[in-house]
Amino acid sequence: MLPLLSIALGAFAIGTEGFMLAGLLPAMSGDLGVSIPAVGQLVTVFSLTFALGSPVLAVSTGHVDRKRLLMGSMVVFALGNFLAAMAHGYGTLLVARIIMALAASAYMPAASAYAAATAPERRGRAISLIYVGLNLATVVGAPLGVFFGGHFGWRPTFLGVAALAVLAMGGIWWMLAPRAAARPATFAERLSVARLPEVLGALVVNVVAQIGIFALYTYLAPFLYRTVGIAGSGVAAVLFLYGAGGVAGNLIGGAAVDRFPSRRLLAAIFASLAALFMLLSLAGHALPAPVRLPVVVALILLWGLINYAFPSVQQTRLVRMEPRLAPVTLSLNASATYLGISLGAALGSLVVAHGGELSLGFVAGACELLGLVALRLEPEMAPSASEAAGPYSESNATTRPGH
């Protein structure tokens, strides 16, 4: 399992770059001379590119040795971060984010595939080790990125991520053995699985959930400044608490889904997130200044805990629908996640531009209530799903980058 740590370092680099951006929006906006909603569209572009690029690259690179693909993806990701650090205009930064998204969308499925093939008898443990990198990115990487960005500017943070990517590439080259790729599912096979009513319903629920979450998370830094007046290191501290709550939530969600029905757990998560988001906006509107800060910080810590229980529950129920289809359904779930992130970032930019930061919680909460409705309307799981779609040998399941 030790060689997989080099792959986890690559996931840590990807997660750090993605999560730290939410805390750097004000600084990037001022330096580039564009509005905060415009900078927020960098999240939309990255996520949409990932959602569309992941299935395309999974099929087109299916014949490439996994070690070679992992190394190449990290090289491209490092170059994208270097380009972002050197960018002196919004357009160049946009291109850099697209390059990074394509590299990440190739890397994460290949990382899961390599881990699963390395330890087939401990596949779940091996894949979870890769995503420890993403979890650590929320707790350590993003807060450090925001902290150093506040003291030295946002450009050096991208150089730091580029250095992490180069280290990961070196570790992969040194520690991993070449491994031939298994046959990936074709586009037709993926579509046949996505058309299953119960799978399609679960994917829609995931998209709606991410829209609400990232409508607020993308603009968390300006929201915090508007509600409690903190910026820079203060935002980094809040992101640390959010990530710490997320680590606990991930463990709690994984344990809970082994004991309770997944749909019931998801309903509780949607209802809790809706209440939390609306309370965050209400706190900004109604609470007096002395008590506003501790209340908002406590709510964000609780948000991280509840939010990070969602991926474990969602992915487990997709696997339970039909274990033989798990590689494909989890890959589709990853695309649905990033589609929701892109739509959420776009929605958040509209809210900030026309309603102000204090309205973000109300809009995000309304999205989670819609998710609860979508969950209730989901069709019951069809018992013949496996016969309807057939078996696949693909092992490129992915999950969201710590969110």
C-alpha positions in Angstrom: 0.0 0.0 0.0 2.9 2.3 0.6 3.5 3.2 -3.1 -0.1 4.5 -3.3 0.9 7.4 -1.1 2.6 9.0 -4.1 -0.8 8.8 -5.9 -2.5 10.3 -2.8 0.0 13.2 -3.0 -1.3 13.9 -6.5 -4.9 13.9 -5.2 -3.8 16.2 -2.4 -2.4 18.7 -5.0 -5.6 18.6 -7.0 -7.8 19.1 -4.0 -5.6 21.9 -2.6 -5.8 23.9 -5.8 -9.6 23.4 -6.0 -10.5 24.1 -2.4 -8.2 27.1 -1.8 -9.7 29.1 -4.7 -12.8 29.9 -2.6 -10.6 31.8 -0.1 -8.6 33.6 -2.7 -11.4 35.1 -4.8 -11.2 38.7 -3.3 -7.4 38.9 -3.8 -7.6 37.5 -7.3 -10.5 39.9 -8.1 -8.6 43.0 -7.0 -5.3 41.9 -8.8 -7.0 41.0 -12.1 -9.4 43.9 -12.1 -12.5 41.8 -12.5 -15.5 41.2 -10.3 -15.7 38.5 -7.7 -18.5 36.7 -9.6 -16.3 36.7 -12.7 -13.4 35.1 -10.7 -15.9 32.6 -9.3 -16.6 31.5 -12.9 -13.2 29.9 -12.8 -14.7 27.3 -10.5 -17.6 26.8 -13.0 -15.2 26.3 -15.9 -13.0 23.9 -14.0 -15.9 21.8 -12.8 -17.7 21.7 -16.1 -14.5 20.7 -17.9 -14.0 17.9 -15.4 -17.6 16.7 -15.7 -17.4 16.6 -19.5 -13.8 15.6 -19.8 -13.7 12.7 -17.4 -15.8 10.2 -19.4 -14.2 11.3 -22.7 -10.7 10.8 -21.4 -11.5 7.6 -19.6 -12.5 6.1 -23.0 -9.8 7.7 -25.1 -6.9 6.9 -22.7 -8.2 3.4 -21.8 -5.3 1.7 -23.6 -2.6 3.8 -21.9 -0.5 2.2 -19.1 -1.9 3.6 -15.8 1.5 4.6 -14.5 2.3 6.6 -17.6 -1.1 8.2 -17.5 -0.7 9.2 -13.9 2.7 10.7 -14.5 1.6 12.6 -17.6 -1.5 14.0 -15.9 0.6 15.3 -13.0 3.0 17.0 -15.5 0.1 18.7 -17.3 -1.5 19.7 -13.9 1.8 21.2 -12.8 2.1 23.2 -16.1 -1.4 24.5 -15.7 -0.6 25.8 -12.2 2.6 27.4 -13.4 0.6 29.1 -16.2 -1.9 30.3 -13.6 0.8 31.8 -11.4 2.3 33.7 -14.4 -1.1 34.8 -15.7 -1.5 38.6 -16.0 -5.0 38.5 -17.5 -8.3 36.8 -16.8 -8.3 35.0 -20.1 -4.9 33.3 -19.4 -6.1 32.2 -16.0 -9.2 30.7 -17.5 -7.1 28.7 -20.0 -4.9 27.5 -17.1 -8.0 26.3 -15.2 -9.2 24.3 -18.2 -5.8 22.7 -18.6 -5.8 21.8 -14.9 -9.3 20.4 -15.1 -8.5 18.1 -18.0 -5.4 16.8 -16.2 -7.4 16.2 -13.0 -10.2 14.4 -14.9 -7.7 12.0 -16.4 -5.7 11.6 -13.1 -8.4 10.7 -10.6 -10.1 7.8 -12.5 -6.6 6.4 -13.3 -5.6 6.7 -9.6 -8.6 4.7 -8.5 -8.0 2.1 -11.2 -4.4 1.7 -10.2 -5.3 1.4 -6.5 -8.0 -1.1 -7.1 -5.8 -3.3 -9.3 -2.8 -3.1 -6.8 -4.8 -4.6 -3.9 -7.9 -6.4 -5.3 -8.5 -8.1 -2.0 -8.5 -4.7 -0.2 -9.9 -2.6 -3.0 -12.0 -0.3 -0.8 -9.1 0.4 1.5 -6.8 1.1 -1.4 -9.2 3.5 -3.1 -9.9 5.2 0.3 -6.2 5.8 0.7 -6.1 7.8 -2.5 -8.9 10.0 -1.3 -7.2 10.6 2.0 -5.3 13.1 -0.1 -8.5 14.9 -1.0 -9.6 14.9 2.6 -6.2 16.3 3.8 -6.6 19.0 1.1 -9.7 20.4 2.9 -8.0 20.3 6.3 -4.5 21.3 5.5 -4.0 22.3 1.9 -6.8 24.8 1.4 -6.3 26.7 4.7 -2.5 26.9 4.1 -3.1 28.1 0.5 -5.4 30.8 1.7 -3.0 31.7 4.6 0.0 32.1 2.3 -2.1 33.8 -0.3 -3.1 36.4 2.2 0.5 37.1 3.1 2.4 36.6 -0.2 -0.2 37.0 -2.9 -2.3 34.4 -4.7 0.3 33.6 -7.4 2.8 31.9 -5.1 0.1 29.5 -4.0 -0.3 28.2 -7.5 3.5 27.7 -7.7 3.3 25.7 -4.5 0.7 23.4 -5.9 2.8 23.0 -9.1 5.7 21.9 -6.8 3.4 19.4 -5.1 2.4 18.0 -8.5 6.0 17.6 -9.5 6.8 15.8 -6.3 3.8 13.5 -6.9 5.0 12.8 -10.4 8.5 11.9 -9.1 7.0 9.6 -6.5 4.9 7.9 -9.1 7.9 7.4 -11.3 10.0 6.0 -8.5 7.5 3.9 -6.5 4.9 2.6 -8.9 5.3 -0.4 -11.3 3.8 -0.2 -14.8 0.3 -1.5 -15.0 -1.8 -2.2 -18.1 -5.2 -0.7 -18.2 -8.4 -2.8 -18.0 -11.0 -2.4 -20.7 -13.0 0.8 -20.0 -16.7 1.0 -20.5 -17.6 2.5 -23.8 -19.8 5.6 -24.2 -22.7 3.3 -25.2 -22.3 1.2 -22.1 -22.1 4.3 -19.9 -25.3 5.7 -21.4 -27.1 2.4 -21.0 -26.3 2.5 -17.2 -27.2 6.2 -16.9 -30.6 5.5 -18.5 -31.6 3.1 -15.7 -34.3 5.0 -13.8 -32.9 4.4 -10.3 -29.4 5.4 -11.4 -30.6 8.5 -13.2 -32.6 9.5 -10.2 -29.6 9.2 -7.9 -27.5 11.2 -10.3 -30.1 14.0 -10.4 -30.1 14.1 -6.6 -26.4 14.5 -6.5 -26.4 17.3 -9.1 -29.0 19.3 -7.1 -27.1 18.7 -3.8 -23.9 20.1 -5.3 -25.6 23.1 -6.8 -26.7 24.2 -3.3 -23.4 23.4 -1.6 -21.2 25.2 -4.1 -23.5 28.2 -4.6 -22.4 29.1 -1.1 -19.0 27.5 -0.8 -17.5 29.1 -3.9 -18.2 32.5 -2.4 -17.5 31.7 1.2 -14.7 34.3 1.5 -16.9 37.3 0.5 -19.8 35.8 2.5 -17.6 35.7 5.6 -16.4 39.2 5.1 -19.9 40.5 4.7 -21.4 38.7 7.6 -18.6 38.7 10.3 -15.9 40.9 8.7 -13.1 38.4 8.5 -10.6 37.9 5.7 -7.2 36.4 4.9 -6.0 34.3 7.9 -9.5 34.4 9.4 -10.9 32.7 6.3 -8.1 30.1 6.4 -9.0 29.3 10.0 -12.7 28.8 9.1 -11.7 26.6 6.1 -9.6 24.5 8.5 -12.6 24.0 10.8 -14.8 23.2 7.9 -12.3 20.6 6.7 -11.9 19.1 10.2 -15.6 18.8 10.5 -15.6 17.1 7.0 -13.1 14.4 8.2 -15.4 13.5 11.1 -18.4 13.6 8.8 -16.8 11.3 6.3 -16.2 8.7 9.0 -19.7 9.1 10.5 -21.3 8.8 7.1 -19.4 5.7 6.3 -20.4 4.1 9.6 -24.0 5.2 9.5 -24.7 3.9 6.0 -23.7 0.4 7.2 -26.5 0.6 9.8 -29.3 2.7 8.4 -31.1 2.9 5.0 -29.2 5.2 2.7 -32.4 7.1 1.5 -33.3 8.0 5.1 -29.8 9.2 5.7 -29.8 11.3 2.6 -33.1 12.8 3.5 -31.7 13.8 6.9 -28.6 15.3 5.2 -30.7 17.4 2.8 -33.0 18.7 5.5 -30.0 19.5 7.8 -28.1 21.3 5.0 -31.2 23.3 4.0 -31.6 24.5 7.6 -27.9 25.3 8.1 -27.6 27.3 4.9 -30.7 29.4 5.7 -29.5 29.9 9.3 -26.2 31.2 8.0 -28.0 34.0 6.0 -30.4 34.7 8.9 -27.4 35.1 11.2 -25.9 37.7 8.9 -29.2 39.6 8.7 -30.5 39.3 12.3 -27.9 38.5 14.9 -26.0 41.3 16.8 -22.3 41.6 16.0 -21.0 40.2 19.3 -22.7 36.8 18.8 -22.6 36.6 15.0 -19.1 35.4 14.7 -19.2 32.3 17.0 -22.6 31.3 15.6 -21.5 31.5 12.0 -18.3 29.6 12.7 -20.2 26.9 14.6 -22.7 26.6 11.7 -19.8 26.2 9.2 -18.1 23.5 11.3 -21.5 21.7 11.4 -21.9 22.2 7.7 -18.5 20.5 7.0 -19.5 17.5 9.2 -22.9 17.0 7.6 -21.7 17.8 4.1 -18.9 15.2 4.0 -21.3 12.5 5.2 -23.0 12.8 1.8 -20.4 11.2 -0.5 -20.1 8.0 1.5 -23.8 7.5 1.7 -24.4 8.4 -2.0 -21.7 6.2 -3.3 -22.6 3.2 -1.1 -26.2 3.3 -2.3 -25.0 3.4 -5.9 -22.9 0.4 -5.3 -25.8 -1.4 -3.6 -28.0 -0.8 -6.6 -25.9 -3.3 -8.5 -22.4 -4.1 -7.4 -21.3 -5.3 -10.9 -22.1 -1.9 -12.3 -20.3 0.0 -9.5 -17.3 1.2 -11.6 -19.6 2.8 -14.1 -22.1 4.2 -11.7 -19.4 5.8 -9.5 -17.7 7.3 -12.6 -21.1 8.8 -13.7 -21.6 10.0 -10.1 -18.2 11.9 -10.3 -19.3 13.6 -13.5 -22.7 14.5 -11.9 -20.8 15.9 -8.9 -18.7 18.2 -11.0 -21.7 19.2 -13.2 -23.4 20.2 -9.9 -20.4 22.2 -8.8 -20.2 24.1 -12.0 -23.9 25.0 -11.9 -23.6 25.9 -8.2 -20.7 28.2 -8.9 -22.6 29.8 -11.7 -25.8 30.2 -9.6 -23.7 31.7 -6.7 -22.2 34.3 -9.1 -25.7 35.4 -10.1 -26.8 35.7 -6.5 -23.7 37.7 -5.5 -24.1 40.0 -8.5 -27.8 40.7 -8.1 -28.8 39.8 -4.5 -25.7 40.1 -2.5 -23.7 37.7 -0.4 -26.2 37.6 2.4 -28.7 35.9 0.1 -26.4 33.0 -0.7 -27.6 30.9 2.3 -31.3 31.3 1.4 -30.7 30.2 -2.3 -28.4 27.3 -1.2 -31.0 26.1 1.3 -33.8 26.2 -1.3 -31.6 24.0 -3.6 -31.2 21.4 -0.8 -35.0 21.4 -0.3 -35.3 20.7 -4.0 -32.9 17.9 -3.6 -35.0 16.5 -0.8 -38.0 16.6 -3.2 -36.0 14.9 -5.9 -35.0 12.2 -3.5 -38.6 11.6 -2.6 -39.6 11.3 -6.3 -36.8 8.8 -7.1 -38.1 5.5 -8.5 -37.6 2.3 -6.5 -34.5 0.3 -7.4 -35.2 -2.1 -10.2 -34.2 -5.7 -9.2 -33.1 -6.5 -12.8 -30.6 -3.6 -13.2 -27.7 -6.0 -13.6 -29.3 -7.9 -16.4 -30.4 -4.7 -18.1 -26.9 -3.3 -18.3 -24.5 -6.2 -18.3 -21.1 -6.6 -16.6 -18.1 -4.4 -17.1 -14.5 -4.8 -16.3 -13.7 -1.1 -15.8 -12.2 0.0 -12.5 -12.1 3.8 -12.9 -14.6 4.8 -10.1 -14.0 8.3 -8.7 -15.5 10.5 -6.0 -15.7 14.3 -5.5 -12.3 16.4 -4.4 -13.2 16.4 -0.6 -16.5 18.4 -1.1 
